[in-house]
Amino acid sequence: MGMSTAEIMRDPTLEEYLSGAFLSFGIVTLVLQISGGIITYKGLEEKLYAFGPVVVLLLYFMLHIVSAWIGSYLVVRRIHNTRIRLVRAGLLTGLAAYIVEALTSFLILRAFPESTWALIGFLTGGILGGLTVSLISKEKPF
C-alpha cells in the first residue's frame, strides 16, 4: 500500500502510540527476562559482572534503542505527514514506551534505577524510527 499525495496527512492515534509503546516495552521486557533467566539458570552472574557495569549498561541502552526503533517505525509508517511530524511521532512513541516501563517498574519494583538510560534509549530509538520512515518513504520530503 503506497502513499500517494491524495492521502490525508494525519498524526498517529492514541491507540497507535500505545501499541508502539507496549511493543517496545514488551521487547525490552522479554529480552531482559529471557536473558536474566538464562544467566541465572546457567550460573553466569560472575562472568557477566566480569565484563564490567559499563558493558552491561551499554547492552541495556542498545536494547532500548532497538526496541523503540522497531515500535516507532511500525507506528510512523502508518501515517502520512511531513518529515518533522514523522520524527515527532517516533519521539512520542519512544516517550510513551518509557512511561509504560517507568510505571511498570515503579509498580513492581518500587524503583527504576536505570531510568535515565531507558529514557535516552527509547527517545533515540523513537527518533530513529521516525527518520527511517521518512528516509525510505517514496514521497519527496516536504
C-alpha positions as CSV (number, residue, x, y, z in Angstrom):
1,M,0.0,0.0,0.0
2,G,1.9,3.0,-1.2
3,M,1.4,6.5,0.0
4,S,0.0,9.0,-2.5
5,T,-0.3,12.7,-2.2
6,A,-4.0,12.3,-2.1
7,E,-3.8,10.6,1.2
8,I,-4.8,12.6,4.2
9,M,-2.0,13.9,6.3
10,R,-2.5,12.8,9.9
11,D,-0.7,12.0,13.2
12,P,-1.0,8.6,14.9
13,T,-4.0,7.9,17.0
14,L,-3.7,7.3,20.7
15,E,-4.2,3.6,20.1
16,E,-1.3,3.6,17.6
17,Y,1.0,5.4,20.0
18,L,0.1,3.0,22.8
19,S,0.5,-0.1,20.6
20,G,4.0,1.1,19.6
21,A,4.9,1.8,23.2
22,F,3.7,-1.5,24.5
23,L,5.5,-3.3,21.7
24,S,8.8,-1.5,22.5
25,F,8.3,-2.2,26.3
26,G,7.4,-5.8,25.5
27,I,10.6,-6.4,23.5
28,V,12.7,-5.0,26.3
29,T,10.9,-7.0,29.0
30,L,11.1,-10.2,27.0
31,V,14.8,-9.9,26.3
32,L,15.6,-8.9,29.9
33,Q,13.5,-11.7,31.3
34,I,14.8,-14.4,29.0
35,S,18.5,-13.3,29.3
36,G,18.1,-13.0,33.0
37,G,16.7,-16.4,33.3
38,I,19.4,-18.0,31.2
39,I,22.1,-16.1,33.1
40,T,20.7,-17.3,36.4
41,Y,20.0,-20.8,35.3
42,K,23.5,-21.3,33.9
43,G,25.1,-19.6,36.9
44,L,26.8,-16.9,34.7
45,E,26.3,-14.0,37.0
46,E,30.0,-13.8,37.9
47,K,31.0,-13.9,34.2
48,L,28.5,-11.2,33.5
49,Y,30.0,-9.0,36.2
50,A,33.5,-9.6,34.9
51,F,32.5,-7.7,31.8
52,G,32.0,-4.6,34.0
53,P,29.0,-2.5,34.5
54,V,29.7,-0.3,31.5
55,V,29.3,-3.2,29.1
56,V,26.1,-4.3,30.8
57,L,24.7,-0.8,30.7
58,L,25.7,-0.4,27.1
59,L,23.8,-3.6,26.2
60,Y,20.8,-2.3,28.2
61,F,20.9,1.0,26.4
62,M,21.2,-0.6,23.0
63,L,18.2,-2.9,23.8
64,H,16.1,0.2,24.5
65,I,17.2,1.9,21.3
66,V,16.5,-1.1,19.1
67,S,13.1,-1.8,20.7
68,A,11.9,1.8,20.4
69,W,13.2,1.9,16.8
70,I,11.0,-1.1,16.0
71,G,8.0,0.1,17.8
72,S,8.1,3.7,16.5
73,Y,8.9,2.5,12.9
74,L,5.7,0.4,12.9
75,V,3.7,3.3,14.2
76,V,5.1,6.0,12.0
77,R,4.9,4.0,8.8
78,R,1.1,4.0,9.2
79,I,0.8,7.8,8.8
80,H,1.5,10.3,6.0
81,N,3.0,13.6,7.1
82,T,5.9,16.0,6.9
83,R,9.3,14.7,7.9
84,I,9.4,16.6,11.2
85,R,5.9,15.2,12.1
86,L,7.1,11.7,11.4
87,V,10.1,12.2,13.7
88,R,7.9,13.7,16.3
89,A,5.5,10.7,16.1
90,G,8.5,8.4,16.6
91,L,9.7,10.5,19.5
92,L,6.3,10.4,21.2
93,T,6.1,6.7,20.7
94,G,9.5,6.3,22.5
95,L,8.3,8.6,25.3
96,A,5.2,6.6,25.7
97,A,7.3,3.4,25.9
98,Y,9.4,5.0,28.6
99,I,6.3,5.9,30.6
100,V,5.0,2.4,30.3
101,E,8.3,1.0,31.5
102,A,8.6,3.5,34.3
103,L,5.1,2.9,35.6
104,T,5.6,-0.9,35.5
105,S,9.0,-0.7,37.2
106,F,7.6,1.6,40.0
107,L,4.6,-0.6,40.5
108,I,6.5,-3.9,40.6
109,L,10.0,-2.9,41.9
110,R,9.2,0.4,43.6
111,A,12.3,1.7,41.9
112,F,13.7,2.4,38.4
113,P,17.5,3.0,38.8
114,E,18.3,2.8,35.1
115,S,15.6,5.3,34.3
116,T,17.8,7.9,32.6
117,W,19.3,5.3,30.2
118,A,16.0,3.8,29.4
119,L,14.6,7.3,28.6
120,I,17.5,8.3,26.4
121,G,17.4,4.9,24.7
122,F,13.7,5.0,24.0
123,L,13.8,8.6,22.7
124,T,16.8,7.8,20.5
125,G,15.1,4.8,19.1
126,G,11.9,6.7,18.6
127,I,13.7,9.4,16.6
128,L,15.5,6.7,14.5
129,G,12.1,5.0,13.8
130,G,10.6,8.3,12.5
131,L,13.7,9.1,10.5
132,T,13.8,5.6,9.0
133,V,10.2,6.0,7.7
134,S,10.9,9.5,6.4
135,L,14.0,8.4,4.6
136,I,12.6,5.2,3.0
137,S,9.3,6.9,2.0
138,K,8.8,7.0,-1.7
139,E,7.5,10.5,-1.4
140,K,9.7,13.5,-1.7
141,P,10.2,15.1,1.7
142,F,8.1,18.2,2.1
